[in-house]
Amino acid sequence: MDTALSGQVALVTGSASGIGRATALMLAAAGARIALVDRDAAGLAAVAIDIGPDARTFEADLGNGGSLPGLVSSVLEAFGRIDILVNSAGITGTSATQPQSTTDFTDAQLDTILAINLRAPLILVREVGRHMVARGGGGRIVNVSSSAAFRATTSPPIYAASKAGLNALTRTAAADLGPHGVNVNSVAPGPTRTSMLADVDQYLEEMVKSGPLANLTQKVSEAEDVAAVIRFLCLPDSRQMTGQVLHTSAGLVV
């Protein structure tokens, strides 16, 4: 039995599906208790069943920034502490049928994408960071960015900007929280087989082999591939890593 994270509590957003779900399962398998956060109540319930009694569900709309301090308070009331924060929830705000370009997006898209992808992580890092500093003993924060933050082509502009902002948050938070023993890092996946890319799932195998989204291994990333790196960033083995963006895009970005 893996006990590397025994006694620790992890708050994982977007944990009803995709990378967030895979991360929650891996951290639980390492002994952590998990605060599952998502707006998908049914998905949360299913993951909680898979994890068992060490998981609690917290249905939340991350687009509502005003509710997030209360969310953190609820998690602390339930578990007594937060040792790990994984900001995995995110949206592209676009699809194959509703493309987005720098000269063609709505104010509503702008507000929604930035609220979920950047504002929510900022608030959660603030709230959880305050708790970690006051509690002492350090902690780990991992943000899920994207290779889109590093690409000029095939990158929806608002989504790419929000993920680039998340990388900047990672660096600045690492500087602010480092003296308190809190490590802050990001992972930057490329195209990954999750519900976010469901509308192009049938093309993923072709996309990673040729064209602007081709990677060096010519293989589609799975949610578990990214979650395994997040898990590493939560372990003592990565104690000297902070302020970094780890690319998990199979060489799409080098």
URFEN-V428532 format. One line per field, one symbol per residue. ss: DSSP state (@ for helix, = for strand, . for the rest). phi: phi as a letter, one per 30 degrees, with the letter a starting at -180 (. if undefined). burial: I if it has 9 or more other C-alpha atoms within 8 Angstrom, else O. A space follows every 50 residues. Layout:
# URFEN-V428532
ss->???
phi->???
burial->???
This chain:
# URFEN-V428532
ss->........=====....@@@@@@@@@@@@...======..@@@@@@@@@@ @...=====.....@@@@@@@@@@@@@@@....====............. =..=..@@@@@@@@@@@@@@@@@@@@@@@@@@@@@...======..@@@@ ......@@@@@@@@@@@@@@@@@@@@@@...========..==.@@@@@@ @@@@@@@.............==@@@@@@@@@@@..@@@......====.. ....
phi->.dbeceiccccbdiddahdddddeddddddjddbcdbaccdddddddddd djddcbcbdacddcedddedddddddddciabcbbcdcdabdibadcbdb bdcbacdddedddddddbddeedddddddedddddijilbbbcccadedc cdchbeddedddddddddeeddddddcedciccbbbcbdcebdbddcedb edceddddcajdcdcdchbddceddddddeeedcceecdccaicccdcch idcb
burial->OOOOIIOIIIIIIIIIIIIIIIIIIIIIOIIIIIIIIIIOIOIIIIIIOO IOOIIIIIIOOIOOIOOIIOIIOOIIOOOOIIIIIIIIIOIIOIOOOOOI OOOOIOOOIIOIIIIIIIIIIIIIIOIIIOIIIOOOOIIIIIIIIIIIII IOOOIIIIIIIIIIIIIOIIIIIIIOIIOIIIIIIIIIIIIIIIOOIOOO OOOIIOIIIOOOIIIOOIIIIIIIIIIIIIIIIIIOOIIOIIIIIOIIII IIIO
